Amino acid sequence: MQENYRNYGTFEEEYATVRGMNAFISKVFGWMFIGLLLTAGVAYYVSTNVNLVITLVSNSFLFFGLLIGELVLVAVLSARITKLKYGTALGMFFGYAALNGVTLSIIFLAYTGSSIVTAFGITAITFGIMCIYGYFTKADLTQFRTILFMGLIGIIVLSVVNIFLRSNGVEWFISILSLVVFLGLTAYDMQKLKAYYFGTEGDMALRGNLGIIGALALYLDFINLFLTTLRLFGRRR
């Protein structure tokens, strides 16, 4: 009887652990979805405001200033995440999502509405599949981290080079490479959420902050998959 009791207790502990991990992951996805909604709302609002669109398109200093602001927010959030208060970190994440909405508003001018909706649908499906894989796979995806980040650096370098080359072939290659890299990063970042949960060892403050970084990583994966899909299959106006 004593042996059976121990087994039952162990099962209860394991169940509680899995339930706690799933609650943590659900909260991370909640923040990510709110960030996406904020980005979409800001992007749509800016795209329907003629004066804002004209200012954004005609003023390259403003546009690149916004991009630099986004990079600074991500850099500070990533570097200082263990030092920041939870509310501050969350505010910075939402601030980034709002700024990203401003810069992404131009896609409503460049692509048809049906193309945007289709690209979003395709992205949601592929993103969901890779998240499921990242959650359930027994493989250690950290072994692919170096390859994925090398691919990410390659995308950035090629994108900068193609500003001057303006080659359709290079742009197509960048899109395919981006698709592969961000699909891989989605699975990797999903699995990393489990590592965050267990690695914090009950430190709720640290776990909360790392959850925001996890939401940011998944948010970036989704946005980049969406933009890649739009470039590959979208119809321009």
C-alpha positions as CSV (number, residue, x, y, z in Angstrom):
1,M,0.0,0.0,0.0
2,Q,2.9,2.4,0.9
3,E,4.5,1.7,-2.5
4,N,1.3,2.5,-4.4
5,Y,0.9,5.7,-2.4
6,R,4.4,6.9,-3.4
7,N,3.7,6.2,-7.1
8,Y,0.4,8.2,-6.9
9,G,2.2,11.1,-5.2
10,T,4.8,11.1,-7.9
11,F,2.1,11.2,-10.6
12,E,0.4,14.1,-8.8
13,E,3.7,16.0,-8.7
14,E,4.4,15.4,-12.3
15,Y,0.9,16.4,-13.3
16,A,1.2,19.6,-11.3
17,T,4.5,20.4,-12.9
18,V,3.1,19.9,-16.5
19,R,0.1,21.9,-15.6
20,G,2.2,24.8,-14.3
21,M,4.4,24.7,-17.4
22,N,1.4,24.8,-19.7
23,A,0.0,27.7,-17.7
24,F,3.3,29.5,-18.1
25,I,3.4,28.8,-21.9
26,S,-0.3,29.9,-22.3
27,K,0.5,33.2,-20.6
28,V,3.5,33.7,-22.9
29,F,1.3,33.1,-26.0
30,G,-1.3,35.5,-24.5
31,W,1.3,38.3,-24.4
32,M,2.5,37.4,-27.9
33,F,-1.1,37.5,-29.4
34,I,-1.7,40.9,-27.6
35,G,1.5,42.2,-29.2
36,L,0.4,41.0,-32.6
37,L,-3.1,42.6,-32.2
38,L,-1.4,45.9,-31.1
39,T,0.9,45.8,-34.2
40,A,-2.0,45.0,-36.5
41,G,-4.2,47.7,-35.0
42,V,-1.5,50.4,-35.2
43,A,-0.5,49.4,-38.7
44,Y,-4.1,49.6,-40.0
45,Y,-4.7,52.9,-38.3
46,V,-1.6,54.5,-39.8
47,S,-2.4,53.1,-43.2
48,T,-5.8,54.7,-43.2
49,N,-4.5,58.1,-42.1
50,V,-3.3,59.9,-45.3
51,N,-1.2,62.5,-43.5
52,L,0.6,59.9,-41.4
53,V,1.3,57.7,-44.4
54,I,2.7,60.7,-46.4
55,T,4.9,61.7,-43.5
56,L,6.2,58.1,-43.0
57,V,6.9,57.4,-46.7
58,S,8.4,60.8,-47.6
59,N,10.6,61.2,-44.5
60,S,13.3,58.5,-44.6
61,F,15.0,59.9,-41.5
62,L,11.7,59.3,-39.5
63,F,11.3,55.8,-40.9
64,F,14.8,54.7,-40.2
65,G,14.7,56.5,-36.8
66,L,11.7,54.3,-35.9
67,L,13.6,51.2,-37.1
68,I,16.6,52.2,-34.9
69,G,14.2,52.8,-32.0
70,E,12.8,49.2,-32.4
71,L,16.3,47.8,-32.4
72,V,17.3,49.7,-29.3
73,L,14.1,48.5,-27.5
74,V,14.9,44.8,-28.4
75,A,18.5,45.2,-27.5
76,V,17.8,46.7,-24.1
77,L,15.0,44.3,-23.3
78,S,17.2,41.3,-24.2
79,A,20.3,42.5,-22.3
80,R,18.5,43.8,-19.2
81,I,15.6,41.3,-18.9
82,T,16.8,39.9,-15.5
83,K,17.2,43.4,-14.1
84,L,14.0,45.1,-15.3
85,K,10.7,45.1,-13.3
86,Y,8.0,43.0,-14.9
87,G,5.8,46.0,-15.7
88,T,8.7,47.8,-17.3
89,A,9.6,44.8,-19.4
90,L,6.0,44.3,-20.5
91,G,5.7,48.0,-21.4
92,M,8.8,47.8,-23.5
93,F,7.5,44.8,-25.4
94,F,4.2,46.6,-26.1
95,G,6.1,49.7,-27.1
96,Y,8.1,47.7,-29.6
97,A,4.9,46.1,-30.9
98,A,3.3,49.5,-31.4
99,L,6.4,51.0,-33.2
100,N,6.6,47.9,-35.4
101,G,3.0,48.6,-36.3
102,V,3.9,52.0,-37.6
103,T,6.7,50.7,-39.8
104,L,4.7,47.8,-41.0
105,S,1.8,50.0,-42.0
106,I,3.3,50.4,-45.5
107,I,2.4,46.8,-46.4
108,F,-1.2,47.9,-46.6
109,L,-0.1,50.2,-49.4
110,A,2.2,47.8,-51.1
111,Y,0.0,44.6,-51.1
112,T,-3.7,43.9,-51.7
113,G,-5.9,43.2,-48.7
114,S,-6.7,39.6,-49.8
115,S,-2.9,38.9,-50.1
116,I,-2.4,40.1,-46.5
117,V,-5.2,38.0,-45.2
118,T,-4.0,34.9,-47.1
119,A,-0.4,35.4,-45.9
120,F,-1.6,35.8,-42.4
121,G,-3.6,32.5,-42.6
122,I,-0.6,30.6,-44.1
123,T,1.7,32.0,-41.4
124,A,-0.7,31.1,-38.6
125,I,-0.9,27.5,-39.8
126,T,2.8,27.0,-40.3
127,F,3.6,28.8,-37.1
128,G,1.2,26.6,-35.2
129,I,2.6,23.4,-36.7
130,M,6.2,24.4,-35.7
131,C,5.1,25.3,-32.2
132,I,3.5,21.9,-31.7
133,Y,6.6,20.3,-33.0
134,G,8.8,22.3,-30.7
135,Y,6.6,21.4,-27.7
136,F,6.4,17.7,-28.2
137,T,9.7,16.8,-29.9
138,K,12.2,14.8,-27.8
139,A,15.1,16.1,-29.9
140,D,17.3,18.8,-28.4
141,L,16.9,21.7,-30.8
142,T,19.7,23.7,-29.2
143,Q,22.1,21.7,-31.4
144,F,20.7,23.7,-34.4
145,R,21.0,27.1,-32.6
146,T,24.3,28.0,-34.2
147,I,23.1,27.0,-37.7
148,L,19.9,29.0,-37.3
149,F,21.7,32.1,-36.1
150,M,24.3,31.9,-38.8
151,G,21.4,31.7,-41.3
152,L,19.9,34.8,-39.6
153,I,23.1,36.7,-40.0
154,G,23.2,35.6,-43.6
155,I,19.7,37.0,-44.2
156,I,20.8,40.4,-42.7
157,V,24.0,40.6,-44.8
158,L,22.3,39.6,-48.0
159,S,19.4,42.0,-47.4
160,V,21.9,44.9,-47.0
161,V,23.8,43.8,-50.1
162,N,20.6,43.6,-52.1
163,I,19.7,47.2,-51.3
164,F,22.4,48.0,-53.8
165,L,22.1,45.1,-56.2
166,R,18.3,45.1,-56.4
167,S,18.4,41.6,-57.7
168,N,15.1,39.6,-57.9
169,G,17.1,36.4,-57.7
170,V,18.8,37.4,-54.5
171,E,15.5,38.6,-53.1
172,W,13.9,35.2,-53.8
173,F,16.9,33.4,-52.2
174,I,16.6,35.6,-49.1
175,S,12.9,34.8,-48.9
176,I,13.5,31.0,-49.1
177,L,16.3,31.2,-46.5
178,S,14.1,33.3,-44.2
179,L,11.3,30.8,-44.4
180,V,13.6,27.9,-43.4
181,V,15.4,29.9,-40.7
182,F,12.3,31.3,-39.0
183,L,10.4,28.0,-39.1
184,G,13.4,26.5,-37.4
185,L,13.6,29.3,-34.9
186,T,9.9,29.0,-34.1
187,A,10.3,25.4,-33.0
188,Y,13.5,26.3,-31.1
189,D,12.0,29.2,-29.3
190,M,8.9,27.1,-28.4
191,Q,11.2,24.4,-26.8
192,K,13.1,27.2,-25.1
193,L,10.0,28.2,-23.2
194,K,10.1,24.8,-21.4
195,A,13.7,25.4,-20.5
196,Y,12.8,28.8,-19.1
197,Y,10.1,27.3,-16.9
198,F,12.3,24.6,-15.4
199,G,15.5,26.7,-15.4
200,T,14.0,29.4,-13.1
201,E,13.4,26.8,-10.4
202,G,10.4,28.5,-8.9
203,D,11.7,32.1,-9.1
204,M,8.4,33.6,-10.2
205,A,9.9,37.1,-10.9
206,L,12.6,35.8,-13.2
207,R,10.1,33.4,-14.8
208,G,7.7,36.2,-15.5
209,N,10.5,38.3,-17.2
210,L,11.8,35.4,-19.2
211,G,8.2,34.8,-20.3
212,I,8.2,38.3,-21.9
213,I,11.4,37.5,-23.7
214,G,9.8,34.3,-24.9
215,A,6.8,36.2,-26.1
216,L,9.1,38.6,-28.0
217,A,11.0,35.8,-29.6
218,L,7.8,34.1,-30.8
219,Y,6.3,37.5,-31.9
220,L,9.4,38.1,-34.0
221,D,9.3,34.6,-35.5
222,F,5.6,35.1,-36.5
223,I,6.2,38.6,-38.0
224,N,9.1,37.5,-40.0
225,L,7.3,34.4,-41.3
226,F,4.4,36.6,-42.2
227,L,6.6,39.1,-44.1
228,T,8.4,36.3,-45.9
229,T,5.1,34.6,-46.9
230,L,3.8,37.9,-48.1
231,R,6.9,38.6,-50.3
232,L,6.7,35.1,-51.8
233,F,3.0,34.8,-52.5
234,G,1.5,38.3,-52.1
235,R,0.0,40.4,-54.9
236,R,1.3,43.9,-55.1
237,R,-1.0,46.9,-55.7
